[in-house]
Amino acid sequence: MFSKACEYGIKALLYVATQSLLDKRVKIGDIVDNVDSPEAFTGKILGALTKQGIVNSYTGPYGGFEISKSKMKEVSVKDIVLAIDGDLSYNGCLLGLSECNDLEPCPMHKAYAKVRFQYKSMLEKTTVYDLAMGIKSGKSILMN
């Protein structure tokens, strides 16, 4: 459902969030080890999330990535998807057509409308905090 970049970005941000709940900043190597993602790719993705103001990045011996609890409660999965993939995965055609809309629908357009609404709603309502708390409580996992 998500692009590979978006998958890595969500997992990386969730790892940063779980560590931030413990008042820890995390280095890129720690993130890579704990979400099983390529280092250069993860760095690029976290750079994009930093540029969008979703995560904070600090340099130096006490540097690393962190996200405040208040920011976790504000940032939805939609915000992460838009920061990494733009709105194509959010609004794009299921078949990849460039001109798919209500006036000129692809064969899947009408059937996908209800699913798209539910998908958008889920992305908008689910916050980083919700997901991080699920991981922290043990009700969900980030890596197996």
C-alpha positions as CSV (number, residue, x, y, z in Angstrom):
1,M,0.0,0.0,0.0
2,F,2.9,2.4,0.8
3,S,6.0,2.9,-1.2
4,K,9.2,1.4,0.2
5,A,10.4,4.9,1.1
6,C,7.2,5.5,3.0
7,E,7.4,2.2,4.8
8,Y,11.0,2.9,5.9
9,G,10.0,6.5,6.9
10,I,7.0,5.4,9.0
11,K,9.1,2.7,10.7
12,A,12.0,5.0,11.3
13,L,9.8,7.7,12.7
14,L,8.0,5.2,15.0
15,Y,11.3,4.0,16.3
16,V,12.4,7.6,17.0
17,A,9.0,8.2,18.7
18,T,9.3,5.2,21.0
19,Q,12.8,6.3,22.0
20,S,11.7,9.9,22.4
21,L,9.0,8.7,24.9
22,L,12.0,7.5,26.9
23,D,13.7,10.9,26.5
24,K,16.4,9.4,24.2
25,R,17.7,10.8,21.0
26,V,18.7,8.2,18.5
27,K,21.5,8.1,15.9
28,I,20.9,6.9,12.4
29,G,22.8,3.6,13.0
30,D,20.5,2.8,15.9
31,I,17.5,3.5,13.7
32,V,18.8,1.4,10.9
33,D,19.6,-1.6,13.2
34,N,16.1,-1.4,14.8
35,V,13.9,-1.0,11.7
36,D,16.1,-3.0,9.2
37,S,16.4,-0.3,6.6
38,P,19.3,0.8,4.4
39,E,21.4,3.6,6.1
40,A,21.7,6.0,3.2
41,F,18.0,5.7,2.2
42,T,16.9,6.1,5.8
43,G,19.1,9.2,6.2
44,K,17.5,10.7,3.2
45,I,14.0,9.9,4.4
46,L,14.7,11.3,7.8
47,G,16.2,14.4,6.2
48,A,12.9,14.9,4.4
49,L,10.9,14.5,7.6
50,T,13.2,16.9,9.4
51,K,12.8,19.5,6.5
52,Q,9.0,19.1,6.9
53,G,9.3,19.8,10.7
54,I,8.0,16.3,11.6
55,V,11.2,15.2,13.4
56,N,14.1,17.1,15.0
57,S,17.7,16.5,14.1
58,Y,20.7,17.5,16.2
59,T,24.4,17.2,15.5
60,G,27.3,16.6,17.8
61,P,28.1,14.1,20.5
62,Y,24.6,14.3,22.0
63,G,22.9,14.6,18.6
64,G,20.5,12.3,16.9
65,F,16.8,12.4,16.0
66,E,13.9,13.0,18.3
67,I,10.2,14.0,18.3
68,S,8.4,15.7,21.1
69,K,5.4,14.1,22.7
70,S,3.2,17.1,21.6
71,K,4.4,16.8,18.0
72,M,3.7,13.0,18.1
73,K,0.1,13.8,19.0
74,E,-0.2,16.3,16.1
75,V,1.5,14.4,13.3
76,S,-0.8,11.9,11.5
77,V,0.3,9.1,9.2
78,K,-1.1,11.2,6.5
79,D,1.5,13.9,7.3
80,I,4.3,11.3,6.9
81,V,2.9,9.9,3.7
82,L,2.6,13.4,2.2
83,A,6.1,14.4,3.3
84,I,7.7,11.3,1.7
85,D,5.5,10.4,-1.3
86,G,3.4,13.5,-1.9
87,D,-0.3,13.1,-2.5
88,L,-0.1,10.4,-5.3
89,S,-0.6,7.5,-2.9
90,Y,-3.2,9.5,-1.2
91,N,-5.2,10.9,-4.2
92,G,-3.7,9.1,-7.2
93,C,-5.4,6.6,-9.5
94,L,-5.3,3.0,-8.3
95,L,-4.3,2.0,-11.8
96,G,-1.7,4.8,-12.1
97,L,-3.6,6.8,-14.8
98,S,-2.8,10.5,-14.8
99,E,-6.3,11.7,-15.8
100,C,-8.5,9.5,-13.5
101,N,-11.3,11.5,-11.8
102,D,-15.1,11.5,-11.3
103,L,-15.6,12.8,-14.8
104,E,-13.1,10.5,-16.5
105,P,-12.8,7.5,-14.2
106,C,-10.6,4.5,-14.7
107,P,-12.3,1.1,-14.5
108,M,-11.5,0.9,-10.7
109,H,-12.4,4.5,-9.8
110,K,-15.9,4.0,-8.5
111,A,-15.2,0.7,-6.8
112,Y,-12.2,2.2,-5.0
113,A,-14.0,5.4,-3.9
114,K,-15.3,3.9,-0.6
115,V,-12.0,2.2,0.2
116,R,-10.1,5.5,-0.6
117,F,-12.4,7.4,1.8
118,Q,-11.7,4.8,4.6
119,Y,-8.0,4.8,3.8
120,K,-7.8,8.6,3.9
121,S,-9.8,8.7,7.1
122,M,-7.5,6.1,8.8
123,L,-4.3,8.0,7.7
124,E,-5.8,11.3,9.0
125,K,-7.0,10.0,12.4
126,T,-4.0,7.8,13.3
127,T,-1.2,9.7,15.0
128,V,2.4,8.9,15.5
129,Y,1.6,8.9,19.3
130,D,-1.1,6.3,18.8
131,L,1.2,4.0,17.0
132,A,4.2,4.6,19.3
133,M,2.0,3.8,22.4
134,G,0.9,0.6,20.7
135,I,4.5,-0.4,20.3
136,K,5.5,0.7,23.8
137,S,2.6,-1.3,25.4
138,G,3.5,-4.4,23.4
139,K,0.2,-4.5,21.6
140,S,2.0,-4.0,18.3
141,I,5.5,-4.6,16.9
142,L,7.9,-2.7,14.8
143,M,10.1,-5.5,13.7
144,N,9.9,-9.3,13.9
